[in-house]
Amino acid sequence: MKLLVTGGAGYIGSVVVQRLLAEGHTVEVLDNLSTGHADSVLDGARWHQAELLEVGQILDASFDGVVHLAARSLVGESVSHPERYWHGNIVATLALLDAMRSAGVRRLVFSSTAAVYGEPAGASIAESDPTMPTNPYGASKLAIDHMLTAEARAHGLAAISLRYFNVAGASGDLRERHDPETHLIPNLLKVAAGEKESASIFGTDYPTEDGTAVRDYIHVLDLAEAHLRALAAAEPGAHEIYNLGTGTGTSVRQVIDAVREVTGAEVPAVEEPRRAGDPAVLVASGARALKRLGWSPTRDVRDMVADAWAALGHEVRTPNPSTRPQASGDPA
Ligand SMILES: NC(=O)c1ccc[n+]([C@@H]2O[C@H](COP(=O)([O-])OP(=O)(O)OC[C@H]3O[C@@H](n4cnc5c(N)ncnc54)[C@H](O)[C@@H]3O)[C@@H](O)[C@H]2O)c1
């Protein structure tokens, strides 16, 4: 297929591009480098440094589909500047849908997020669970999901939304390089590398086994694989939604243990109060993705930490089976 990847200079987008090229697809990248990096655009892909709003100048009937990852994705910023999320995510995606309709490009895979669910009712989240985002970032992604449902029904788009849980890990040199970095694993690795004095544990009084928040971490390579399957599975006139996680919850303390084990560093951690709006447990049910896409993740948190540490040029310590962190939660 000939595919346009929006956000292909970003963390996840660059790994998706890598997998698409490896499968023999023709790939063009649209990215404005607002949070991405020019050196993350792989040689085999043609790159357009452009705004998503200008996508109509790039997309034509020669494309078979679009993988749409470009977005603003900082929860805190979305609360202080919601207008950036309405413009950058909703309005820009509308421009993409208009361009796709005009060019007759009928296949779309969209990066949605677990943030659409807000504060979940149960420990394991299914796609049919209520969507009640607690911030404008999640609300903007949910609005786009609604747009895709209507676009598929009215104009025959083949659309799939992938609701990622907590993405981590690296593929070779392709790794997380966000600024500011809000994600746990890259921040812990900064501490392990001596670039930061200590890590923060936000909340130690959650109703979880060790009192810290539990999340579902998914390796970026497993995630990229799901995009290939989604591109193949998308059906004209239908909008399907899939949660992408491992179905296994890992607490903040368990992630810290994994980082200590992989790096051999002490990783001092400071206990701080809970952050507003952080749910105790967010774990995906992977049942639908397994059933309909035949997709299931193969890598665990230790693999994510090890690959991210290796991507920074460090040596990974050999695993000691007796000290592997015990995961808790709901296996998919
Ligand atoms: N990283 C995660 O854990 C996670 C979890 C859930 C969902 N997501 C979603 O996955 C997608 C990719 O996330 P990421 O972590 O790789 O982020 P990222 O910031 O590394 O990548 C986003 C890319 O999109 C580009 N971009 C943003 N707005 C643009 C615009 N208007 N026009 C053109 N290019 C634009 C940026 O320059 C960047 O290269 C996002 O849609 C995000 O909301 C990520």
The ligand as a Gaussian input file, in Angstrom:
#p B3LYP/6-31G(d) Opt

LIG

0 1
 N        2.907000       7.960000      23.891000
 C        1.838000       7.432000      24.460000
 O        1.922000       6.746000      25.521000
 C        0.468000       7.619000      23.834000
 C       -0.658000       7.067000      24.488000
 C       -1.920000       7.220000      23.893000
 C       -2.039000       7.869000      22.672000
 N       -0.935000       8.414000      22.077000
 C       -1.128000       9.098000      20.792000
 O       -0.181000       8.597000      19.857000
 C        0.198000       9.614000      18.922000
 C        1.711000       9.701000      18.858000
 O        2.220000       9.947000      20.165000
 P        3.789000      10.115000      20.439000
 O        4.015000       9.745000      21.851000
 O        4.556000       9.449000      19.363000
 O        3.916000      11.696000      20.325000
 P        5.003000      12.601000      19.569000
 O        4.789000      13.989000      20.091000
 O        6.357000      12.007000      19.696000
 O        4.541000      12.517000      18.060000
 C        3.552000      13.344000      17.480000
 C        4.091000      13.845000      16.157000
 O        3.079000      14.612000      15.491000
 C        3.653000      15.818000      14.988000
 N        2.561000      16.815000      14.953000
 C        1.812000      17.247000      16.000000
 N        0.890000      18.135000      15.582000
 C        1.044000      18.253000      14.234000
 C        0.370000      19.000000      13.229000
 N       -0.649000      19.835000      13.534000
 N        0.795000      18.917000      11.950000
 C        1.835000      18.081000      11.629000
 N        2.499000      17.334000      12.532000
 C        2.103000      17.412000      13.824000
 C        4.768000      16.152000      15.965000
 O        5.775000      16.993000      15.433000
 C        5.304000      14.765000      16.313000
 O        6.338000      14.364000      15.438000
 C       -0.501000      10.887000      19.382000
 O       -1.679000      11.043000      18.621000
 C       -0.849000      10.592000      20.845000
 O       -1.977000      11.321000      21.257000
 C        0.311000       8.301000      22.619000

